[in-house]
Amino acid sequence: MEEFSGVEIIPASTVSFAVYGDACAQGGGGWNPATSEFFSLKFPSYMLSDEVPIHIKEFIVVILSVRLWASKWAGHKIIIYCDNDAVCDTCVNQKPKDPKMQKLLREFLYWVCRFNFFPVVTKIGTKENYVADFIGRNTDVSDIDNFFEMKG
């Protein structure tokens, strides 16, 4: 290149933040340890059907995590931990065959561009994702607060 435009296309080599998410049949939750923040939700009735697969619910939790916290991530490399293979594969390879996953991927990428961060969606085992798992299965804020107090 004869002239450098000043635009960097190489992401930061170090990770700035990590967030964790998990979903179950009834709800989901996310955890941001850097800010000690979390969210927990019960899915609306139309999502409680057995016809809504778990990978859709897991991807929705990832997107909600991004929408909630990504305004502070501009220019940073962020690890998003998820324990669902389909979500991780979709975010990494960006070639889902499922039309619903395609739609969720488009929304995910919209927020990535909107907030200008570099996501690294990484598979995590269920045992290692125990905090997000607990939050996703329990929507009682006082129980979650007690969990964090005991965790210490």
One Martini backbone bead per residue (centre of mass of N, CA, C, O) as a GRO file, in nm:
protein
  152
    1MET     BB    1   0.096   0.036   0.023
    2GLU     BB    2   0.122   0.376  -0.017
    3GLU     BB    3  -0.123   0.430   0.188
    4PHE     BB    4  -0.243   0.499   0.507
    5SER     BB    5  -0.572   0.537   0.637
    6GLY     BB    6  -0.596   0.444   0.965
    7VAL     BB    7  -0.723   0.164   0.931
    8GLU     BB    8  -0.788  -0.105   1.135
    9ILE     BB    9  -0.814  -0.474   1.070
   10ILE     BB   10  -0.667  -0.564   1.323
   11PRO     BB   11  -0.715  -0.713   1.595
   12ALA     BB   12  -0.673  -0.756   1.894
   13SER     BB   13  -0.467  -0.990   2.071
   14THR     BB   14  -0.636  -0.927   2.318
   15VAL     BB   15  -0.848  -0.982   2.575
   16SER     BB   16  -1.088  -0.782   2.746
   17PHE     BB   17  -1.347  -0.975   2.753
   18ALA     BB   18  -1.598  -1.184   2.928
   19VAL     BB   19  -1.880  -1.391   2.849
   20TYR     BB   20  -2.181  -1.557   2.968
   21GLY     BB   21  -2.407  -1.822   2.848
   22ASP     BB   22  -2.752  -1.954   2.899
   23ALA     BB   23  -2.994  -2.220   2.834
   24CYS     BB   24  -3.326  -2.328   2.866
   25ALA     BB   25  -3.648  -2.410   2.828
   26GLN     BB   26  -3.750  -2.144   3.015
   27GLY     BB   27  -3.454  -1.993   2.997
   28GLY     BB   28  -3.205  -1.731   3.073
   29GLY     BB   29  -2.845  -1.624   3.085
   30GLY     BB   30  -2.604  -1.374   3.196
   31TRP     BB   31  -2.238  -1.305   3.236
   32ASN     BB   32  -2.032  -1.025   3.370
   33PRO     BB   33  -1.741  -1.023   3.545
   34ALA     BB   34  -1.617  -0.733   3.499
   35THR     BB   35  -1.911  -0.596   3.618
   36SER     BB   36  -2.103  -0.776   3.788
   37GLU     BB   37  -2.318  -0.880   3.571
   38PHE     BB   38  -2.669  -0.972   3.508
   39PHE     BB   39  -2.910  -1.197   3.350
   40SER     BB   40  -3.264  -1.292   3.369
   41LEU     BB   41  -3.503  -1.520   3.200
   42LYS     BB   42  -3.819  -1.566   3.077
   43PHE     BB   43  -3.978  -1.713   2.845
   44PRO     BB   44  -4.205  -1.686   2.634
   45SER     BB   45  -4.463  -1.889   2.551
   46TYR     BB   46  -4.372  -1.936   2.243
   47MET     BB   47  -4.081  -2.064   2.355
   48LEU     BB   48  -4.192  -2.331   2.522
   49SER     BB   49  -4.188  -2.500   2.296
   50ASP     BB   50  -4.062  -2.794   2.154
   51GLU     BB   51  -4.015  -2.644   1.866
   52VAL     BB   52  -3.795  -2.491   2.024
   53PRO     BB   53  -3.479  -2.495   2.006
   54ILE     BB   54  -3.201  -2.459   2.200
   55HIS     BB   55  -3.020  -2.298   1.995
   56ILE     BB   56  -3.207  -2.055   1.984
   57LYS     BB   57  -3.197  -1.979   2.283
   58GLU     BB   58  -2.890  -1.946   2.300
   59PHE     BB   59  -2.867  -1.719   2.086
   60ILE     BB   60  -3.044  -1.513   2.230
   61VAL     BB   61  -2.855  -1.480   2.472
   62VAL     BB   62  -2.617  -1.371   2.315
   63ILE     BB   63  -2.762  -1.122   2.200
   64LEU     BB   64  -2.841  -0.999   2.474
   65SER     BB   65  -2.554  -0.958   2.571
   66VAL     BB   66  -2.473  -0.765   2.350
   67ARG     BB   67  -2.698  -0.551   2.389
   68LEU     BB   68  -2.618  -0.489   2.690
   69TRP     BB   69  -2.269  -0.461   2.670
   70ALA     BB   70  -2.136  -0.353   2.383
   71SER     BB   71  -2.108  -0.036   2.425
   72LYS     BB   72  -1.812  -0.106   2.583
   73TRP     BB   73  -1.646  -0.268   2.321
   74ALA     BB   74  -1.502  -0.083   2.147
   75GLY     BB   75  -1.219  -0.229   1.989
   76HIS     BB   76  -1.264  -0.514   2.110
   77LYS     BB   77  -1.193  -0.829   2.240
   78ILE     BB   78  -1.446  -1.089   2.272
   79ILE     BB   79  -1.556  -1.336   2.483
   80ILE     BB   80  -1.806  -1.585   2.405
   81TYR     BB   81  -1.966  -1.804   2.606
   82CYS     BB   82  -2.078  -2.134   2.492
   83ASP     BB   83  -2.262  -2.463   2.514
   84ASN     BB   84  -2.327  -2.449   2.191
   85ASP     BB   85  -2.243  -2.573   1.890
   86ALA     BB   86  -2.431  -2.426   1.685
   87VAL     BB   87  -2.360  -2.138   1.771
   88CYS     BB   88  -2.056  -2.148   1.734
   89ASP     BB   89  -2.053  -2.236   1.436
   90THR     BB   90  -2.215  -1.997   1.327
   91CYS     BB   91  -2.022  -1.766   1.424
   92VAL     BB   92  -1.759  -1.876   1.291
   93ASN     BB   93  -1.863  -1.973   0.988
   94GLN     BB   94  -2.131  -1.837   0.867
   95LYS     BB   95  -2.318  -2.129   0.766
   96PRO     BB   96  -2.622  -2.168   0.800
   97LYS     BB   97  -2.908  -2.373   0.721
   98ASP     BB   98  -3.087  -2.244   0.919
   99PRO     BB   99  -3.306  -1.983   0.898
  100LYS     BB  100  -3.304  -1.898   1.201
  101MET     BB  101  -2.995  -1.878   1.225
  102GLN     BB  102  -2.959  -1.666   1.005
  103LYS     BB  103  -3.119  -1.445   1.145
  104LEU     BB  104  -2.946  -1.438   1.406
  105LEU     BB  105  -2.678  -1.377   1.267
  106ARG     BB  106  -2.757  -1.103   1.152
  107GLU     BB  107  -2.806  -0.973   1.425
  108PHE     BB  108  -2.532  -1.020   1.549
  109LEU     BB  109  -2.370  -0.865   1.324
  110TYR     BB  110  -2.503  -0.598   1.364
  111TRP     BB  111  -2.397  -0.552   1.659
  112VAL     BB  112  -2.101  -0.574   1.593
  113CYS     BB  113  -2.102  -0.326   1.404
  114ARG     BB  114  -2.241  -0.116   1.586
  115PHE     BB  115  -2.006  -0.169   1.830
  116ASN     BB  116  -1.720  -0.241   1.732
  117PHE     BB  117  -1.637  -0.561   1.764
  118PHE     BB  118  -1.451  -0.867   1.851
  119PRO     BB  119  -1.567  -1.182   1.825
  120VAL     BB  120  -1.530  -1.484   2.043
  121VAL     BB  121  -1.680  -1.776   1.995
  122THR     BB  122  -1.693  -2.015   2.267
  123LYS     BB  123  -1.661  -2.321   2.380
  124ILE     BB  124  -1.823  -2.457   2.672
  125GLY     BB  125  -1.859  -2.626   2.938
  126THR     BB  126  -2.095  -2.686   3.168
  127LYS     BB  127  -1.913  -2.679   3.420
  128GLU     BB  128  -1.775  -2.396   3.340
  129ASN     BB  129  -2.093  -2.273   3.311
  130TYR     BB  130  -2.235  -2.253   3.602
  131VAL     BB  131  -2.327  -1.961   3.632
  132ALA     BB  132  -2.508  -1.931   3.380
  133ASP     BB  133  -2.677  -2.178   3.445
  134PHE     BB  134  -2.800  -2.072   3.706
  135ILE     BB  135  -2.920  -1.810   3.593
  136GLY     BB  136  -3.098  -1.950   3.363
  137ARG     BB  137  -3.270  -2.126   3.594
  138ASN     BB  138  -3.282  -1.848   3.772
  139THR     BB  139  -3.511  -1.564   3.840
  140ASP     BB  140  -3.420  -1.510   4.131
  141VAL     BB  141  -3.241  -1.254   4.252
  142SER     BB  142  -3.184  -1.346   4.545
  143ASP     BB  143  -3.057  -1.619   4.465
  144ILE     BB  144  -2.829  -1.497   4.296
  145ASP     BB  145  -2.703  -1.323   4.515
  146ASN     BB  146  -2.641  -1.562   4.704
  147PHE     BB  147  -2.456  -1.710   4.511
  148PHE     BB  148  -2.239  -1.481   4.502
  149GLU     BB  149  -2.180  -1.474   4.806
  150MET     BB  150  -2.085  -1.773   4.825
  151LYS     BB  151  -1.862  -1.752   4.605
  152GLY     BB  152  -1.700  -1.462   4.699
   0.00000   0.00000   0.00000
